[in-house]
Amino acid sequence: MNKYFKSAYLFGILGGVLGLISFFALSFLKEDPTTLNLIFGYVIVPISVFLALKYFKDYGNQGYLSFAEGMSVGFVTYMFIAAISFSGIWLVLSVDSSLFEIIKSSKMNTLAESKESIVSQVGENSFQATMESVGNMVKSDIALNDAIWKIVPGLFFTIIISIILRKNPN
């Protein structure tokens, strides 16, 4: 069982650490680092999954990779990325409460600036519910949102990469 997940651990931890570095660096460069960090996640997740699957196929499984093995290794990889990202972002926001308040304020301002468009699409009640939801946001909500946006594309890219790299003995 360990041979299946050695590469997943390595590249999952690497991807998670890179995601944290991205969030931390972007917090110095931009008022609200969450949006750009999500975009960075769309780059780092497929690269990490690809590298984990390629490493497993070439060095752990004698050049073969079944779809099920690819899905298993990919799952562990993107879950590690999401877990490390969640933990790290929550920790950063817990240590630096002012960053959390800046992010929350930025999201409230973005909603207020887009009020007309949002109300025309979903109605005043939905807009007010969204404003209230963002107003009640806690630190773990930001971290959880980032983790979810590592898991969703991780699943998608794992399926595609597993199909592309699949090679069975016969």
DASULLIN-V409984 format. One record per helix or strand of 3 or more residues. SS is the DSSP state (H for helix, E for strand). FROM is the first residue (numbers start at 1). LEN is the number of residues. If there is no record, write none. Layout:
BEGIN
SS:FROM:LEN + SS:FROM:LEN
END
This chain:
BEGIN
H:2:28 + H:34:27 + H:67:29 + H:97:17 + H:115:8 + H:124:12 + H:139:27
END
